[in-house]
Amino acid sequence: MIQLFRKFFSSKFGIAITLGFLALIAFAFASMDISSTGVFGGVSGGDRVAVVGKERIDAAELSTAATNALDQARQTDPTITMQAFIARGGLEEVLRQLIDRTAIAEFARRHGMRAGDRLVDSELLQIPAFRGPDGNFDQNAFRAALAQRGLSESAVRNDLAMGLLARQLLTPISFSPVVPRSVAERYASLLRERREGSIVFLPATSFAPQGAPTEAQLQAFYNENRDRYIRPERRVIRYATFGPDAVGAPPAPTAAQISERFQRDRAQYAASERRRFTQLVVPTQDAAEAIVAEVRGGKSLDVAAREKGLATTSVGPVTQDELARSASAAAAQAAFSAQQGAIAQPARGGLGWYVLRVDEVDRQPARTLQQVRDEIAAALAVEQRQAALDDLTARIDEEIESGRSLSEVAQELDITVAVTRPATADGRIYGTNETVAPVLASVLPVAFDMDEGEPQLAVVAPGESYVIFDVSNITPSATAPLAEIREDVTADWRRDTGANAARAAADRILDRVTKGSTLAAAVAAENKGLPTPQTLNLNREQLAQQGRVPAELALFFSMARGTVKKLEAPGDAGWHVVRLDSIDAPQIAGNDPIVASTMRELGQASGTEYVDQFVKAAQREVGVERNDAAIRAIAAQLTGQQN
């Protein structure tokens, strides 16, 4: 429950740095499919976006970190673009965490802490991207992974060293401190406190203008809010599918081929016998013979085993050779000599003495070539068709590599090329709720990483379905032109204007209440047909049961008694006005279980706060200087605004 307090005051990006750092190595190797970034023109790798102590954070490092952060963001939101990522503060967050981890490393070095080469080596051994086929660290895999991601060995080792220094410093600080019981009792009483008051919502629609904006008003609003209208990248995908039908019916297997396969698999067609058993294993021969005597005297094997605290198991169907491998040759010989329903003579095996009851005998006579001819012919036909399909796909792949187009390959195969409407990276047809054909679901990530006119061949279902595809009409992510979204911008302008008017109304209502009016009377004075205030009577435990706490209720539980405050609703929907009339905070008994749980949760929260404060103090000691011009240049280049 103590997390409720933290949610009230959490920042836009959540709790600040804990033990993890948004470091270069974390970005570069968090997943196996991260692509490398190129060298950016305009801002060279030597330019500094920040200086932390004596260490600098170069433009290239920030670019790489931001690009890889975007790759990670796309794991949950495939349509997010660099423009949207930066507009939401992503670049600033990446830079902040790069500064944090560099400051911690600088602080550690100043105070005599080190992360030696052997310690860094031990970290390298744990990174999956650097392991070879045998699961161990592989120098060639290490170098290939670095080359693929455009990283140098020194940069990776330096980054790992920074992470190790941070771990040495922050782990002791983050250990949950013990919070005094008196503090926990105070917070626990807050969890039980009850508050009464009222709240009213002033919807923006009640204040929104009815007429259309002027051209100047609309253009000004659009210019101020361009980031709202960033469209995701769209691509038209052309594709054609084919399967075994593309190779036609292969020639029937010849008599020689059938005979050769029969000779190869003679053991498969030989006479066979498979049996099912109920098995009991005991430690000595005397115990085994005693149980066999009981069973032959009329007692069931299961009952005889239970009376001795043992349990039987089911075995089979197995051949004699298979039973010999799991038990012993002697046990298998005895088991396959007994009649169905009988108990075999006990025999020694790997686990002890085996007592086996024959439950079922399945004897299959040998089959002749004539008897299995059709079966073999069918199997050979399937194999030949698959081989022909494999040859076809290999040839198509070679033709694509040599420059043949999708249309040419489709014409050769006599298959139809389908074309999607502009689609986004999450598989949706842009501007609709429709999705692309299911056959494209597995190739979308590749399709959104291809150049135009470069077809690819992909397997949809091995041996059953294949797809050849390429992309055309790539529309980069960009802010939509005003002419194309005029109606949407006009609606947003009305809502935004209405929200501003609602804010002014909230200020007037606050003023009236401050001067002695009731909240209901202050709202009615607006003459807008607004909803009447809603009465609130809640304690914090009831609030916590709601799961996600609405912002207006969070405000209600953070206000002082007798105050009235306003709060903006998300999405320019309007404004809330909240009044708190009374607070009842009951006394909590010292032995109340809620006190102990509050102490634990406060200890954990305090550990995080200590880390946050320590990082800030380390930054003050080592000194941090930002190069805002270089940061803006990086943002411009990442969004394609500079050549």
C-alpha positions as CSV (number, residue, x, y, z in Angstrom):
1,M,0.0,0.0,0.0
2,I,2.9,2.3,0.6
3,Q,3.3,2.4,-3.2
4,L,0.2,4.5,-3.2
5,F,2.1,7.4,-1.7
6,R,4.9,7.0,-4.3
7,K,2.4,7.0,-7.2
8,F,1.1,10.4,-6.1
9,F,4.5,12.0,-6.6
10,S,6.0,9.9,-9.4
11,S,7.6,11.8,-12.3
12,K,6.8,11.5,-16.0
13,F,9.5,8.8,-16.4
14,G,8.9,7.1,-13.1
15,I,11.4,6.5,-10.3
16,A,14.9,7.7,-11.1
17,I,17.9,5.5,-11.6
18,T,18.1,2.4,-9.3
19,L,20.7,-0.3,-9.8
20,G,20.2,-0.5,-13.5
21,F,21.7,2.0,-16.0
22,L,20.6,2.8,-19.5
23,A,24.2,2.2,-20.6
24,L,25.6,1.6,-24.1
25,I,26.1,-2.1,-23.5
26,A,22.6,-2.5,-22.1
27,F,21.2,-1.0,-25.3
28,A,23.5,-2.8,-27.7
29,F,23.1,-6.3,-26.4
30,A,19.6,-6.3,-24.7
31,S,18.3,-8.3,-27.7
32,M,19.9,-10.3,-30.5
33,D,18.4,-8.3,-33.4
34,I,19.5,-4.8,-32.7
35,S,20.8,-3.1,-35.8
36,S,23.8,-0.9,-35.8
37,T,23.7,2.8,-36.4
38,G,25.8,4.7,-38.9
39,V,28.1,7.6,-38.4
40,F,26.1,10.8,-38.4
41,G,27.2,13.7,-40.6
42,G,27.2,17.2,-39.3
43,V,28.0,16.2,-35.7
44,S,31.1,14.1,-35.6
45,G,32.0,11.4,-33.1
46,G,34.3,13.8,-31.4
47,D,31.6,16.4,-30.5
48,R,30.5,16.4,-26.9
49,V,26.9,16.4,-25.8
50,A,27.9,16.5,-22.2
51,V,31.0,16.5,-20.0
52,V,30.8,14.7,-16.6
53,G,33.8,15.3,-14.5
54,K,36.7,14.5,-16.8
55,E,34.7,12.1,-18.9
56,R,32.8,13.2,-22.0
57,I,29.7,11.8,-23.6
58,D,30.1,12.0,-27.4
59,A,27.4,12.6,-30.0
60,A,28.0,9.2,-31.5
61,E,27.4,7.5,-28.1
62,L,24.2,9.4,-27.6
63,S,23.0,8.6,-31.1
64,T,23.8,4.9,-30.7
65,A,22.0,4.8,-27.3
66,A,18.9,6.6,-28.6
67,T,18.7,4.4,-31.7
68,N,18.9,1.2,-29.6
69,A,16.4,2.6,-27.1
70,L,14.0,3.1,-30.0
71,D,14.6,-0.5,-31.1
72,Q,13.6,-1.6,-27.6
73,A,10.6,0.6,-27.5
74,R,9.4,-1.0,-30.8
75,Q,9.2,-4.4,-29.0
76,T,6.0,-3.1,-27.4
77,D,5.0,-0.4,-29.9
78,P,6.1,-1.4,-33.4
79,T,4.8,1.8,-35.0
80,I,6.8,4.3,-32.8
81,T,9.1,6.5,-34.8
82,M,12.2,8.4,-33.9
83,Q,10.2,11.6,-34.2
84,A,7.6,10.4,-31.7
85,F,10.2,8.9,-29.4
86,I,12.0,12.3,-29.2
87,A,8.8,14.2,-28.9
88,R,7.9,12.2,-25.9
89,G,11.2,13.0,-24.2
90,G,13.0,9.8,-25.1
91,L,16.2,11.4,-26.1
92,E,16.4,13.5,-22.9
93,E,15.7,10.4,-20.9
94,V,18.5,8.5,-22.6
95,L,21.0,11.4,-22.1
96,R,19.9,11.7,-18.4
97,Q,20.7,8.1,-17.7
98,L,24.0,8.2,-19.7
99,I,25.0,11.2,-17.5
100,D,23.9,9.3,-14.3
101,R,26.0,6.2,-15.0
102,T,29.0,8.3,-16.1
103,A,28.8,10.5,-12.9
104,I,28.7,7.3,-10.7
105,A,31.8,5.9,-12.5
106,E,33.6,9.2,-12.2
107,F,32.7,9.5,-8.5
108,A,33.9,5.9,-7.9
109,R,37.3,6.5,-9.6
110,R,37.9,9.7,-7.6
111,H,37.5,7.7,-4.4
112,G,39.8,4.9,-5.4
113,M,37.4,2.3,-6.7
114,R,38.5,0.2,-9.7
115,A,37.0,-2.4,-12.1
116,G,40.0,-4.4,-13.4
117,D,40.4,-6.2,-16.7
118,R,39.7,-9.6,-15.1
119,L,36.4,-8.4,-13.6
120,V,35.4,-7.0,-16.9
121,D,36.3,-10.3,-18.6
122,S,34.0,-12.1,-16.2
123,E,31.2,-9.9,-17.3
124,L,31.9,-10.5,-21.0
125,L,31.6,-14.2,-20.4
126,Q,28.0,-13.8,-19.2
127,I,26.7,-12.0,-22.3
128,P,24.8,-14.4,-24.6
129,A,25.6,-12.5,-27.8
130,F,29.3,-13.4,-27.3
131,R,28.9,-17.1,-27.0
132,G,29.6,-19.7,-29.6
133,P,27.7,-22.8,-30.6
134,D,29.0,-24.7,-27.5
135,G,27.6,-22.0,-25.2
136,N,31.0,-20.7,-24.1
137,F,32.6,-17.3,-24.8
138,D,33.8,-17.2,-28.4
139,Q,36.3,-14.5,-29.5
140,N,35.0,-14.6,-33.1
141,A,31.4,-14.2,-32.0
142,F,32.5,-11.4,-29.8
143,R,34.2,-9.5,-32.6
144,A,31.4,-10.2,-35.0
145,A,28.8,-8.9,-32.6
146,L,30.8,-5.7,-32.1
147,A,31.2,-5.2,-35.8
148,Q,27.6,-5.7,-36.4
149,R,26.6,-3.1,-33.9
150,G,29.3,-0.6,-34.8
151,L,31.0,-0.8,-31.4
152,S,34.6,-1.0,-30.5
153,E,36.0,-3.4,-27.9
154,S,37.4,-0.5,-25.8
155,A,33.9,1.1,-25.7
156,V,32.3,-2.1,-24.6
157,R,34.9,-2.8,-21.9
158,N,34.7,0.8,-20.7
159,D,30.9,0.6,-20.5
160,L,31.0,-2.7,-18.5
161,A,33.6,-1.2,-16.2
162,M,31.2,1.7,-15.5
163,G,28.4,-0.7,-14.7
164,L,30.6,-2.6,-12.3
165,L,31.6,0.5,-10.5
166,A,28.0,1.5,-10.2
167,R,27.1,-1.9,-8.8
168,Q,29.8,-1.6,-6.2
169,L,28.7,1.8,-5.1
170,L,24.9,1.5,-5.3
171,T,24.3,-2.0,-4.1
172,P,25.1,-1.2,-0.4
173,I,23.1,2.0,-0.6
174,S,20.1,0.3,-2.0
175,F,19.9,-2.3,0.8
176,S,16.6,-1.6,2.5
177,P,17.2,0.6,5.5
178,V,15.3,0.1,8.7
179,V,12.6,2.8,9.1
180,P,11.9,3.9,12.7
181,R,8.7,2.3,14.0
182,S,7.3,5.8,14.9
183,V,7.6,6.8,11.3
184,A,5.9,3.6,10.1
185,E,3.1,4.1,12.6
186,R,2.5,7.6,11.2
187,Y,2.4,6.3,7.6
188,A,0.2,3.4,8.7
189,S,-2.3,5.8,10.2
190,L,-2.4,7.6,6.9
191,L,-3.4,4.4,5.2
192,R,-6.4,4.2,7.5
193,E,-7.3,7.9,7.4
194,R,-10.7,8.9,6.0
195,R,-11.3,12.0,3.9
196,E,-14.5,13.8,3.0
197,G,-15.0,16.5,0.4
198,S,-16.4,17.0,-3.1
199,I,-15.2,17.1,-6.7
200,V,-16.6,18.5,-9.9
201,F,-15.5,18.0,-13.5
202,L,-15.6,20.9,-15.9
203,P,-15.7,19.3,-19.4
204,A,-13.9,21.1,-22.2
205,T,-16.9,20.4,-24.5
206,S,-19.1,22.7,-22.3
207,F,-16.7,25.6,-23.1
208,A,-15.6,24.8,-26.6
209,P,-16.4,27.3,-29.4
210,Q,-19.1,26.1,-31.8
211,G,-17.8,28.0,-34.9
212,A,-14.9,27.1,-37.1
213,P,-11.5,28.7,-36.3
214,T,-10.0,31.3,-38.7
215,E,-7.2,30.1,-41.0
216,A,-4.7,32.0,-38.9
217,Q,-5.9,30.4,-35.6
218,L,-5.9,26.9,-37.2
219,Q,-2.4,27.3,-38.7
220,A,-1.0,28.7,-35.4
221,F,-2.5,25.8,-33.4
222,Y,-1.1,23.2,-35.9
223,N,2.3,24.8,-35.8
224,E,2.4,24.6,-32.0
225,N,1.2,21.0,-31.9
226,R,2.9,19.4,-34.8
227,D,4.1,16.5,-32.7
228,R,0.5,15.4,-32.1
229,Y,0.1,14.6,-35.8
230,I,3.2,12.4,-36.5
231,R,2.2,9.6,-38.8
232,P,3.9,6.2,-38.6
233,E,5.9,4.9,-41.5
234,R,3.7,3.2,-44.1
235,R,4.7,0.6,-46.7
236,V,2.9,-1.1,-49.5
237,I,3.9,-4.8,-49.5
238,R,3.6,-6.9,-52.7
239,Y,3.6,-10.7,-52.1
240,A,2.9,-14.0,-53.7
241,T,2.6,-17.4,-52.0
242,F,3.2,-20.9,-53.3
243,G,3.5,-24.4,-51.9
244,P,4.0,-28.0,-53.1
245,D,1.6,-27.4,-56.0
246,A,4.3,-25.2,-57.6
247,V,6.4,-28.3,-58.4
248,G,3.5,-30.4,-59.8
249,A,3.3,-34.1,-59.3
250,P,6.6,-35.9,-59.2
251,P,7.1,-39.1,-61.3
252,A,6.0,-42.3,-59.6
253,P,8.7,-44.1,-57.7
254,T,10.3,-46.9,-59.8
255,A,10.3,-50.5,-58.7
256,A,14.1,-50.2,-58.2
257,Q,13.6,-47.3,-55.8
258,I,10.9,-49.1,-53.9
259,S,13.1,-52.2,-53.6
260,E,16.1,-50.2,-52.5
261,R,14.1,-48.5,-49.7
262,F,12.7,-51.9,-48.6
263,Q,16.2,-53.3,-48.3
264,R,17.3,-50.2,-46.4
265,D,14.5,-50.5,-43.9
266,R,14.2,-54.3,-43.6
267,A,14.3,-54.1,-39.8
268,Q,11.2,-52.0,-39.9
269,Y,9.3,-54.7,-41.8
270,A,10.6,-57.7,-39.9
271,A,8.5,-59.6,-37.5
272,S,8.2,-57.9,-34.1
273,E,6.9,-58.3,-30.7
274,R,6.1,-55.5,-28.2
275,R,4.8,-56.0,-24.7
276,R,3.3,-54.0,-21.9
277,F,4.2,-54.8,-18.3
278,T,3.4,-53.9,-14.7
279,Q,6.8,-53.5,-13.0
280,L,8.0,-53.7,-9.4
281,V,11.6,-53.2,-8.4
282,V,12.8,-54.6,-5.0
283,P,16.3,-54.6,-3.5
284,T,16.9,-58.3,-2.9
285,Q,16.2,-61.6,-4.6
286,D,14.4,-63.0,-1.6
287,A,12.0,-60.1,-1.5
288,A,11.3,-60.5,-5.2
289,E,10.6,-64.3,-4.9
290,A,8.4,-63.7,-1.9
291,I,6.2,-61.3,-3.9
292,V,6.1,-63.7,-6.9
293,A,4.9,-66.4,-4.5
294,E,2.2,-64.2,-3.1
295,V,0.9,-63.3,-6.6
296,R,1.0,-66.9,-7.8
297,G,-1.0,-67.7,-4.6
298,G,-3.8,-65.4,-5.7
299,K,-2.8,-61.9,-4.5
300,S,-2.6,-59.1,-7.1
301,L,0.8,-57.6,-7.8
302,D,-0.5,-54.1,-6.9
303,V,-1.8,-55.2,-3.5
304,A,1.3,-57.1,-2.7
305,A,3.4,-54.1,-3.5
306,R,1.2,-51.7,-1.4
307,E,1.3,-54.0,1.7
308,K,5.1,-53.5,1.6
309,G,5.0,-49.7,1.1
310,L,6.0,-50.1,-2.5
311,A,4.4,-48.9,-5.8
312,T,4.2,-50.5,-9.2
313,T,4.7,-48.7,-12.5
314,S,3.6,-49.3,-16.1
315,V,6.1,-50.1,-18.8
316,G,5.7,-50.3,-22.5
317,P,4.9,-51.1,-25.1
318,V,8.5,-52.1,-25.6
319,T,10.6,-54.6,-27.5
320,Q,12.9,-57.1,-25.8
321,D,15.9,-55.0,-26.8
322,E,14.4,-51.8,-25.4
323,L,13.6,-53.5,-22.1
324,A,17.1,-54.9,-21.9
325,R,18.5,-51.4,-22.2
326,S,16.3,-50.0,-19.5
327,A,16.5,-53.0,-17.1
328,S,18.8,-55.8,-18.0
329,A,19.2,-58.6,-20.6
330,A,18.2,-61.2,-18.0
331,A,15.1,-59.3,-17.0
332,A,14.1,-58.8,-20.6
333,Q,14.7,-62.5,-21.4
334,A,12.5,-63.5,-18.5
335,A,9.8,-61.0,-19.3
336,F,9.5,-62.1,-22.9
337,S,9.5,-65.8,-22.0
338,A,6.4,-65.4,-19.8
339,Q,2.8,-65.8,-21.1
340,Q,0.3,-62.9,-21.2
341,G,-1.1,-62.3,-17.7
342,A,1.7,-64.3,-16.0
343,I,4.4,-63.1,-13.6
344,A,7.9,-63.5,-15.1
345,Q,10.7,-65.1,-13.1
346,P,12.5,-62.3,-11.1
347,A,15.8,-61.1,-12.6
348,R,18.5,-58.7,-11.5
349,G,18.7,-55.3,-13.3
350,G,20.2,-51.9,-12.9
351,L,17.9,-50.8,-10.1
352,G,17.5,-54.0,-8.2
353,W,15.4,-57.2,-8.7
354,Y,12.7,-56.8,-11.3
355,V,9.3,-58.4,-10.9
356,L,7.3,-58.0,-14.2
357,R,3.7,-59.0,-15.0
358,V,2.9,-59.4,-18.7
359,D,-0.2,-57.2,-19.4
360,E,-0.3,-57.2,-23.2
361,V,1.5,-58.9,-26.0
362,D,1.4,-57.4,-29.5
363,R,3.0,-59.6,-32.2
364,Q,3.4,-58.3,-35.7
365,P,4.3,-60.8,-38.4
366,A,7.0,-59.9,-41.0
367,R,5.8,-58.0,-44.0
368,T,6.9,-58.7,-47.6
369,L,7.9,-56.2,-50.2
370,Q,4.6,-56.8,-52.0
371,Q,2.7,-56.0,-48.8
372,V,4.4,-52.7,-48.1
373,R,5.0,-51.6,-51.8
374,D,2.2,-49.0,-51.7
375,E,3.3,-47.6,-48.3
376,I,6.9,-47.2,-49.5
377,A,5.7,-45.7,-52.8
378,A,3.6,-43.1,-50.9
379,A,6.6,-42.2,-48.6
380,L,8.9,-41.9,-51.6
381,A,6.5,-39.6,-53.4
382,V,6.3,-37.3,-50.4
383,E,10.1,-37.2,-50.2
384,Q,10.5,-36.5,-53.9
385,R,8.0,-33.7,-53.8
386,Q,9.7,-32.1,-50.8
387,A,13.1,-32.4,-52.5
388,A,11.7,-30.8,-55.7
389,L,10.2,-28.0,-53.5
390,D,13.5,-27.5,-51.8
391,D,15.3,-27.3,-55.1
392,L,12.7,-24.8,-56.3
393,T,13.1,-22.5,-53.3
394,A,16.9,-22.7,-53.5
395,R,16.7,-21.7,-57.2
396,I,14.3,-18.9,-56.5
397,D,16.5,-17.6,-53.8
398,E,19.5,-17.6,-56.2
399,E,17.5,-15.8,-58.9
400,I,16.4,-13.1,-56.4
401,E,20.0,-12.7,-55.3
402,S,21.0,-12.2,-59.0
403,G,18.5,-9.4,-59.4
404,R,15.2,-11.0,-60.6
405,S,12.1,-9.1,-59.6
406,L,9.1,-10.4,-57.7
407,S,6.9,-10.0,-60.8
408,E,9.3,-12.1,-62.9
409,V,9.5,-14.9,-60.3
410,A,5.7,-14.9,-59.9
411,Q,5.2,-15.1,-63.7
412,E,7.6,-18.1,-63.9
413,L,5.7,-19.9,-61.1
414,D,2.3,-18.8,-62.5
415,I,1.2,-17.3,-59.2
416,T,-0.7,-14.1,-58.5
417,V,1.0,-11.1,-56.9
418,A,-1.2,-9.5,-54.2
419,V,-0.7,-5.9,-53.0
420,T,-1.5,-4.5,-49.6
421,R,-2.8,-1.0,-49.0
422,P,-0.3,1.1,-47.0
423,A,0.4,-0.8,-43.8
424,T,2.2,0.1,-40.6
425,A,4.8,-2.0,-38.8
426,D,2.2,-3.5,-36.4
427,G,0.4,-5.1,-39.4
428,R,-2.5,-2.7,-39.6
429,I,-3.8,-1.1,-42.7
430,Y,-3.2,2.6,-42.2
431,G,-6.3,4.5,-41.1
432,T,-8.4,1.4,-40.6
433,N,-8.9,-1.4,-38.1
434,E,-8.1,-4.0,-40.8
435,T,-4.9,-6.0,-40.8
436,V,-2.6,-7.4,-43.5
437,A,-3.0,-11.0,-44.6
438,P,-2.0,-13.6,-41.9
439,V,0.7,-14.9,-44.3
440,L,2.6,-11.6,-43.9
441,A,2.6,-11.6,-40.1
442,S,5.9,-13.3,-39.7
443,V,7.7,-11.3,-42.4
444,L,6.6,-7.8,-41.3
445,P,9.7,-7.0,-39.3
446,V,11.8,-7.8,-42.4
447,A,9.5,-5.9,-44.7
448,F,9.9,-2.8,-42.6
449,D,13.7,-3.1,-42.7
450,M,14.0,-3.6,-46.5
451,D,14.7,-1.2,-49.4
452,E,12.2,-0.8,-52.2
453,G,12.3,-3.4,-55.0
454,E,14.5,-6.0,-53.2
455,P,12.3,-9.1,-53.0
456,Q,12.8,-11.7,-50.3
457,L,11.8,-15.4,-50.0
458,A,10.5,-16.6,-46.6
459,V,9.1,-19.8,-45.2
460,V,5.6,-19.6,-43.8
461,A,5.1,-23.3,-42.9
462,P,8.1,-25.6,-43.8
463,G,7.2,-27.9,-46.7
464,E,3.7,-26.4,-47.0
465,S,3.8,-22.6,-47.7
466,Y,6.3,-20.0,-48.9
467,V,6.0,-16.3,-49.6
468,I,8.0,-14.0,-51.9
469,F,7.6,-10.3,-51.0
470,D,9.0,-6.9,-51.6
471,V,8.0,-3.4,-50.6
472,S,7.1,-0.3,-52.6
473,N,5.7,3.2,-51.9
474,I,7.5,3.7,-48.6
475,T,6.1,6.7,-46.8
476,P,8.4,7.9,-44.1
477,S,7.1,8.9,-40.7
478,A,6.4,12.6,-40.7
479,T,3.9,15.2,-39.5
480,A,0.8,15.0,-41.6
481,P,0.1,18.1,-43.8
482,L,-2.6,20.3,-42.4
483,A,-4.6,20.0,-45.6
484,E,-5.0,16.3,-45.0
485,I,-6.0,16.4,-41.4
486,R,-7.9,19.7,-41.2
487,E,-11.0,18.2,-39.6
488,D,-8.9,16.5,-36.9
489,V,-6.9,19.6,-36.2
490,T,-10.1,21.7,-36.0
491,A,-11.6,19.2,-33.5
492,D,-8.4,19.4,-31.4
493,W,-8.5,23.2,-31.6
494,R,-12.0,23.2,-30.3
495,R,-11.1,20.8,-27.5
496,D,-7.9,22.8,-26.6
497,T,-9.8,26.1,-26.7
498,G,-12.5,24.6,-24.6
499,A,-9.9,23.2,-22.1
500,N,-8.4,26.7,-21.8
501,A,-11.8,28.1,-21.1
502,A,-12.5,25.4,-18.6
503,R,-9.3,26.2,-16.8
504,A,-10.4,29.9,-16.6
505,A,-13.7,28.7,-15.2
506,A,-11.9,26.5,-12.7
507,D,-9.9,29.6,-11.6
508,R,-13.2,31.6,-11.1
509,I,-14.7,28.7,-9.1
510,L,-11.6,28.5,-6.9
511,D,-11.9,32.3,-6.3
512,R,-15.6,32.0,-5.3
513,V,-15.0,29.1,-2.9
514,T,-12.0,30.9,-1.4
515,K,-14.3,33.9,-0.7
516,G,-16.8,31.7,1.1
517,S,-19.1,30.2,-1.5
518,T,-19.9,26.5,-1.5
519,L,-18.5,24.5,-4.4
520,A,-22.0,23.8,-5.7
521,A,-22.9,27.5,-5.7
522,A,-19.6,28.4,-7.3
523,V,-20.2,25.9,-10.1
524,A,-23.7,27.0,-10.7
525,A,-22.6,30.6,-11.1
526,E,-20.9,29.7,-14.4
527,N,-24.4,29.2,-16.0
528,K,-23.0,26.5,-18.3
529,G,-25.2,23.6,-17.2
530,L,-22.2,22.0,-15.6
531,P,-22.6,18.8,-13.5
532,T,-23.2,19.1,-9.8
533,P,-20.2,18.4,-7.5
534,Q,-19.8,14.7,-6.4
535,T,-19.5,14.0,-2.7
536,L,-16.4,12.0,-1.7
537,N,-16.0,9.9,1.5
538,L,-13.1,7.5,1.2
539,N,-10.2,6.1,3.2
540,R,-6.9,5.2,1.6
541,E,-7.5,1.4,1.9
542,Q,-10.6,1.8,-0.2
543,L,-8.6,4.0,-2.7
544,A,-5.9,1.3,-3.0
545,Q,-8.5,-1.3,-3.8
546,Q,-9.4,0.6,-7.0
547,G,-6.0,-0.5,-8.5
548,R,-5.0,2.4,-10.7
549,V,-5.7,5.6,-8.8
550,P,-7.2,8.4,-10.8
551,A,-5.2,11.6,-10.7
552,E,-8.0,13.6,-9.2
553,L,-8.3,11.2,-6.2
554,A,-4.6,11.2,-5.8
555,L,-4.8,15.0,-5.5
556,F,-7.7,14.6,-3.0
557,F,-5.5,12.5,-0.8
558,S,-2.5,14.9,-0.9
559,M,-4.3,18.2,-0.1
560,A,-4.6,20.0,3.2
561,R,-7.8,20.2,5.1
562,G,-10.1,23.0,4.0
563,T,-8.3,23.7,0.7
564,V,-9.7,23.6,-2.8
565,K,-7.5,22.9,-5.9
566,K,-7.8,22.4,-9.6
567,L,-6.4,19.6,-11.8
568,E,-6.2,19.2,-15.6
569,A,-7.8,16.1,-17.0
570,P,-5.8,14.1,-19.6
571,G,-6.1,14.8,-23.3
572,D,-7.5,18.3,-22.9
573,A,-10.8,16.8,-21.7
574,G,-11.3,19.5,-19.1
575,W,-10.5,20.4,-15.5
576,H,-11.3,19.0,-12.1
577,V,-12.0,21.2,-9.1
578,V,-11.5,19.3,-5.8
579,R,-12.4,20.5,-2.3
580,L,-11.3,18.7,0.9
581,D,-13.5,19.3,3.9
582,S,-12.3,17.0,6.6
583,I,-9.6,14.4,7.5
584,D,-10.0,11.7,10.1
585,A,-6.8,9.9,10.9
586,P,-7.3,7.1,13.5
587,Q,-4.7,6.0,16.0
588,I,-3.0,2.7,15.0
589,A,-2.1,0.2,17.7
590,G,1.6,-0.6,17.9
591,N,0.9,-4.3,17.3
592,D,-1.3,-3.8,14.3
593,P,0.1,-5.9,11.4
594,I,-0.2,-2.9,9.1
595,V,2.7,-1.3,11.0
596,A,5.2,-4.1,10.2
597,S,4.2,-4.2,6.6
598,T,4.5,-0.5,6.3
599,M,8.0,-0.6,7.8
600,R,9.1,-3.1,5.2
601,E,7.6,-1.2,2.3
602,L,9.0,2.1,3.5
603,G,12.4,0.5,3.9
604,Q,12.4,-0.6,0.2
605,A,11.1,2.8,-0.9
606,S,13.8,4.5,1.1
607,G,16.5,2.4,-0.5
608,T,15.4,3.7,-3.9
609,E,15.3,7.3,-2.7
610,Y,18.8,7.0,-1.2
611,V,20.2,5.8,-4.5
612,D,18.4,8.7,-6.3
613,Q,19.8,11.2,-3.9
614,F,23.3,9.7,-4.0
615,V,23.4,9.9,-7.8
616,K,22.4,13.6,-7.6
617,A,25.1,14.2,-5.0
618,A,27.7,12.4,-7.2
619,Q,26.8,14.6,-10.1
620,R,27.2,17.8,-8.0
621,E,30.6,16.6,-6.8
622,V,32.1,15.7,-10.2
623,G,30.3,18.4,-12.2
624,V,28.0,18.1,-15.2
625,E,28.0,20.4,-18.3
626,R,25.6,19.9,-21.1
627,N,26.1,21.0,-24.7
628,D,22.5,21.9,-25.7
629,A,23.5,22.9,-29.2
630,A,25.0,19.4,-29.9
631,I,22.0,17.7,-28.3
632,R,19.6,19.7,-30.6
633,A,21.8,18.7,-33.6
634,I,21.6,15.0,-32.7
635,A,17.8,15.3,-32.4
636,A,17.6,16.9,-35.8
637,Q,19.8,14.3,-37.4
638,L,17.9,11.4,-35.8
639,T,14.7,12.8,-37.1
640,G,16.1,13.4,-40.6
641,Q,15.8,17.2,-40.4
642,Q,19.5,17.7,-41.4
643,N,21.5,16.2,-44.3
